[in-house]
Every structure is written in C-alpha cells, then in structure tokens.
Amino acid sequence: MNTKKGLAEDMISRRAVLGITQEQLSKLSGVGLKTIYKLEQGLANPSLDTLEKVLDVLGLELSIKLKK
C-alpha cells in the first residue's frame, strides 16, 4: 500500500466524518492550508510534528508496524 495515499484517504474520510473543511483543519491544527492540501493529495513529506498536529485534530494516530 502507498503510505501517502493511505494517509490522504484516512484524512479526507475523517475530515468528512467531523464535518470540517481543509481551512478549518488548518486553523485548528496550526498547519498551513497548502500543507493540508498537499497531505490530502499525497504530495507532502511532512515532519512528524506536522503529522501529529493534524492527526490530533482528526482524532487519528500514527503507528509503526514491523514488517513480517
């Protein structure tokens, strides 16, 4: 699975459930609107700090799994 694509899909889906716009997510997370757009397009390479801010607002968390 493409990690960026999966993250983008999860963000878009969760934002829809919460009923918030990209602009609202930007304001609530303190992350720039262009970055939010790029994350949702699978184009960004965000820092862990940036991801944490966005995912916290969305009620999501990042996890790392060992390969089998």
Phi and psi in radians as a Rosetta constraint file:
Dihedral C 1 N 2 CA 2 C 2 CIRCULARHARMONIC -1.326 0.35
Dihedral N 2 CA 2 C 2 N 3 CIRCULARHARMONIC 1.998 0.35
Dihedral C 2 N 3 CA 3 C 3 CIRCULARHARMONIC -1.063 0.35
Dihedral N 3 CA 3 C 3 N 4 CIRCULARHARMONIC -0.752 0.35
Dihedral C 3 N 4 CA 4 C 4 CIRCULARHARMONIC -1.098 0.35
Dihedral N 4 CA 4 C 4 N 5 CIRCULARHARMONIC -0.721 0.35
Dihedral C 4 N 5 CA 5 C 5 CIRCULARHARMONIC -1.155 0.35
Dihedral N 5 CA 5 C 5 N 6 CIRCULARHARMONIC -0.739 0.35
Dihedral C 5 N 6 CA 6 C 6 CIRCULARHARMONIC -1.101 0.35
Dihedral N 6 CA 6 C 6 N 7 CIRCULARHARMONIC -0.735 0.35
Dihedral C 6 N 7 CA 7 C 7 CIRCULARHARMONIC -1.091 0.35
Dihedral N 7 CA 7 C 7 N 8 CIRCULARHARMONIC -0.792 0.35
Dihedral C 7 N 8 CA 8 C 8 CIRCULARHARMONIC -1.035 0.35
Dihedral N 8 CA 8 C 8 N 9 CIRCULARHARMONIC -0.814 0.35
Dihedral C 8 N 9 CA 9 C 9 CIRCULARHARMONIC -1.093 0.35
Dihedral N 9 CA 9 C 9 N 10 CIRCULARHARMONIC -0.735 0.35
Dihedral C 9 N 10 CA 10 C 10 CIRCULARHARMONIC -1.122 0.35
Dihedral N 10 CA 10 C 10 N 11 CIRCULARHARMONIC -0.724 0.35
Dihedral C 10 N 11 CA 11 C 11 CIRCULARHARMONIC -1.111 0.35
Dihedral N 11 CA 11 C 11 N 12 CIRCULARHARMONIC -0.814 0.35
Dihedral C 11 N 12 CA 12 C 12 CIRCULARHARMONIC -1.092 0.35
Dihedral N 12 CA 12 C 12 N 13 CIRCULARHARMONIC -0.775 0.35
Dihedral C 12 N 13 CA 13 C 13 CIRCULARHARMONIC -1.104 0.35
Dihedral N 13 CA 13 C 13 N 14 CIRCULARHARMONIC -0.809 0.35
Dihedral C 13 N 14 CA 14 C 14 CIRCULARHARMONIC -1.175 0.35
Dihedral N 14 CA 14 C 14 N 15 CIRCULARHARMONIC -0.678 0.35
Dihedral C 14 N 15 CA 15 C 15 CIRCULARHARMONIC -1.082 0.35
Dihedral N 15 CA 15 C 15 N 16 CIRCULARHARMONIC -0.670 0.35
Dihedral C 15 N 16 CA 16 C 16 CIRCULARHARMONIC -1.131 0.35
Dihedral N 16 CA 16 C 16 N 17 CIRCULARHARMONIC -0.749 0.35
Dihedral C 16 N 17 CA 17 C 17 CIRCULARHARMONIC -1.065 0.35
Dihedral N 17 CA 17 C 17 N 18 CIRCULARHARMONIC -0.710 0.35
Dihedral C 17 N 18 CA 18 C 18 CIRCULARHARMONIC -1.363 0.35
Dihedral N 18 CA 18 C 18 N 19 CIRCULARHARMONIC -0.271 0.35
Dihedral C 18 N 19 CA 19 C 19 CIRCULARHARMONIC 1.227 0.35
Dihedral N 19 CA 19 C 19 N 20 CIRCULARHARMONIC 0.627 0.35
Dihedral C 19 N 20 CA 20 C 20 CIRCULARHARMONIC -2.036 0.35
Dihedral N 20 CA 20 C 20 N 21 CIRCULARHARMONIC 2.632 0.35
Dihedral C 20 N 21 CA 21 C 21 CIRCULARHARMONIC -1.517 0.35
Dihedral N 21 CA 21 C 21 N 22 CIRCULARHARMONIC 2.954 0.35
Dihedral C 21 N 22 CA 22 C 22 CIRCULARHARMONIC -1.047 0.35
Dihedral N 22 CA 22 C 22 N 23 CIRCULARHARMONIC -0.692 0.35
Dihedral C 22 N 23 CA 23 C 23 CIRCULARHARMONIC -1.094 0.35
Dihedral N 23 CA 23 C 23 N 24 CIRCULARHARMONIC -0.758 0.35
Dihedral C 23 N 24 CA 24 C 24 CIRCULARHARMONIC -1.127 0.35
Dihedral N 24 CA 24 C 24 N 25 CIRCULARHARMONIC -0.727 0.35
Dihedral C 24 N 25 CA 25 C 25 CIRCULARHARMONIC -1.079 0.35
Dihedral N 25 CA 25 C 25 N 26 CIRCULARHARMONIC -0.696 0.35
Dihedral C 25 N 26 CA 26 C 26 CIRCULARHARMONIC -1.052 0.35
Dihedral N 26 CA 26 C 26 N 27 CIRCULARHARMONIC -0.844 0.35
Dihedral C 26 N 27 CA 27 C 27 CIRCULARHARMONIC -1.151 0.35
Dihedral N 27 CA 27 C 27 N 28 CIRCULARHARMONIC -0.759 0.35
Dihedral C 27 N 28 CA 28 C 28 CIRCULARHARMONIC -1.180 0.35
Dihedral N 28 CA 28 C 28 N 29 CIRCULARHARMONIC -0.580 0.35
Dihedral C 28 N 29 CA 29 C 29 CIRCULARHARMONIC -1.629 0.35
Dihedral N 29 CA 29 C 29 N 30 CIRCULARHARMONIC -0.325 0.35
Dihedral C 29 N 30 CA 30 C 30 CIRCULARHARMONIC 1.340 0.35
Dihedral N 30 CA 30 C 30 N 31 CIRCULARHARMONIC 0.280 0.35
Dihedral C 30 N 31 CA 31 C 31 CIRCULARHARMONIC -1.842 0.35
Dihedral N 31 CA 31 C 31 N 32 CIRCULARHARMONIC 2.387 0.35
Dihedral C 31 N 32 CA 32 C 32 CIRCULARHARMONIC -0.991 0.35
Dihedral N 32 CA 32 C 32 N 33 CIRCULARHARMONIC 2.573 0.35
Dihedral C 32 N 33 CA 33 C 33 CIRCULARHARMONIC -1.049 0.35
Dihedral N 33 CA 33 C 33 N 34 CIRCULARHARMONIC -0.692 0.35
Dihedral C 33 N 34 CA 34 C 34 CIRCULARHARMONIC -1.082 0.35
Dihedral N 34 CA 34 C 34 N 35 CIRCULARHARMONIC -0.648 0.35
Dihedral C 34 N 35 CA 35 C 35 CIRCULARHARMONIC -1.175 0.35
Dihedral N 35 CA 35 C 35 N 36 CIRCULARHARMONIC -0.740 0.35
Dihedral C 35 N 36 CA 36 C 36 CIRCULARHARMONIC -1.034 0.35
Dihedral N 36 CA 36 C 36 N 37 CIRCULARHARMONIC -0.816 0.35
Dihedral C 36 N 37 CA 37 C 37 CIRCULARHARMONIC -1.020 0.35
Dihedral N 37 CA 37 C 37 N 38 CIRCULARHARMONIC -0.836 0.35
Dihedral C 37 N 38 CA 38 C 38 CIRCULARHARMONIC -1.122 0.35
Dihedral N 38 CA 38 C 38 N 39 CIRCULARHARMONIC -0.666 0.35
Dihedral C 38 N 39 CA 39 C 39 CIRCULARHARMONIC -1.055 0.35
Dihedral N 39 CA 39 C 39 N 40 CIRCULARHARMONIC -0.772 0.35
Dihedral C 39 N 40 CA 40 C 40 CIRCULARHARMONIC -1.297 0.35
Dihedral N 40 CA 40 C 40 N 41 CIRCULARHARMONIC -0.253 0.35
Dihedral C 40 N 41 CA 41 C 41 CIRCULARHARMONIC -1.676 0.35
Dihedral N 41 CA 41 C 41 N 42 CIRCULARHARMONIC -0.086 0.35
Dihedral C 41 N 42 CA 42 C 42 CIRCULARHARMONIC 1.292 0.35
Dihedral N 42 CA 42 C 42 N 43 CIRCULARHARMONIC 0.433 0.35
Dihedral C 42 N 43 CA 43 C 43 CIRCULARHARMONIC -1.840 0.35
Dihedral N 43 CA 43 C 43 N 44 CIRCULARHARMONIC -0.203 0.35
Dihedral C 43 N 44 CA 44 C 44 CIRCULARHARMONIC -1.622 0.35
Dihedral N 44 CA 44 C 44 N 45 CIRCULARHARMONIC 2.687 0.35
Dihedral C 44 N 45 CA 45 C 45 CIRCULARHARMONIC -2.121 0.35
Dihedral N 45 CA 45 C 45 N 46 CIRCULARHARMONIC 1.293 0.35
Dihedral C 45 N 46 CA 46 C 46 CIRCULARHARMONIC -1.315 0.35
Dihedral N 46 CA 46 C 46 N 47 CIRCULARHARMONIC 2.755 0.35
Dihedral C 46 N 47 CA 47 C 47 CIRCULARHARMONIC -1.290 0.35
Dihedral N 47 CA 47 C 47 N 48 CIRCULARHARMONIC 2.859 0.35
Dihedral C 47 N 48 CA 48 C 48 CIRCULARHARMONIC -1.097 0.35
Dihedral N 48 CA 48 C 48 N 49 CIRCULARHARMONIC -0.602 0.35
Dihedral C 48 N 49 CA 49 C 49 CIRCULARHARMONIC -1.081 0.35
Dihedral N 49 CA 49 C 49 N 50 CIRCULARHARMONIC -0.787 0.35
Dihedral C 49 N 50 CA 50 C 50 CIRCULARHARMONIC -1.115 0.35
Dihedral N 50 CA 50 C 50 N 51 CIRCULARHARMONIC -0.801 0.35
Dihedral C 50 N 51 CA 51 C 51 CIRCULARHARMONIC -1.031 0.35
Dihedral N 51 CA 51 C 51 N 52 CIRCULARHARMONIC -0.754 0.35
Dihedral C 51 N 52 CA 52 C 52 CIRCULARHARMONIC -1.047 0.35
Dihedral N 52 CA 52 C 52 N 53 CIRCULARHARMONIC -0.761 0.35
Dihedral C 52 N 53 CA 53 C 53 CIRCULARHARMONIC -1.070 0.35
Dihedral N 53 CA 53 C 53 N 54 CIRCULARHARMONIC -0.820 0.35
Dihedral C 53 N 54 CA 54 C 54 CIRCULARHARMONIC -1.203 0.35
Dihedral N 54 CA 54 C 54 N 55 CIRCULARHARMONIC -0.843 0.35
Dihedral C 54 N 55 CA 55 C 55 CIRCULARHARMONIC -1.136 0.35
Dihedral N 55 CA 55 C 55 N 56 CIRCULARHARMONIC -0.567 0.35
Dihedral C 55 N 56 CA 56 C 56 CIRCULARHARMONIC -1.082 0.35
Dihedral N 56 CA 56 C 56 N 57 CIRCULARHARMONIC -0.794 0.35
Dihedral C 56 N 57 CA 57 C 57 CIRCULARHARMONIC -1.088 0.35
Dihedral N 57 CA 57 C 57 N 58 CIRCULARHARMONIC -0.656 0.35
Dihedral C 57 N 58 CA 58 C 58 CIRCULARHARMONIC -1.408 0.35
Dihedral N 58 CA 58 C 58 N 59 CIRCULARHARMONIC -0.131 0.35
Dihedral C 58 N 59 CA 59 C 59 CIRCULARHARMONIC 1.290 0.35
Dihedral N 59 CA 59 C 59 N 60 CIRCULARHARMONIC 0.484 0.35
Dihedral C 59 N 60 CA 60 C 60 CIRCULARHARMONIC -1.990 0.35
Dihedral N 60 CA 60 C 60 N 61 CIRCULARHARMONIC 2.847 0.35
Dihedral C 60 N 61 CA 61 C 61 CIRCULARHARMONIC -2.398 0.35
Dihedral N 61 CA 61 C 61 N 62 CIRCULARHARMONIC 2.685 0.35
Dihedral C 61 N 62 CA 62 C 62 CIRCULARHARMONIC -1.648 0.35
Dihedral N 62 CA 62 C 62 N 63 CIRCULARHARMONIC 2.362 0.35
Dihedral C 62 N 63 CA 63 C 63 CIRCULARHARMONIC -2.306 0.35
Dihedral N 63 CA 63 C 63 N 64 CIRCULARHARMONIC 2.667 0.35
Dihedral C 63 N 64 CA 64 C 64 CIRCULARHARMONIC -2.073 0.35
Dihedral N 64 CA 64 C 64 N 65 CIRCULARHARMONIC 2.314 0.35
Dihedral C 64 N 65 CA 65 C 65 CIRCULARHARMONIC -2.089 0.35
Dihedral N 65 CA 65 C 65 N 66 CIRCULARHARMONIC 2.560 0.35
Dihedral C 65 N 66 CA 66 C 66 CIRCULARHARMONIC -1.328 0.35
Dihedral N 66 CA 66 C 66 N 67 CIRCULARHARMONIC 2.469 0.35
Dihedral C 66 N 67 CA 67 C 67 CIRCULARHARMONIC -1.227 0.35
Dihedral N 67 CA 67 C 67 N 68 CIRCULARHARMONIC 2.608 0.35
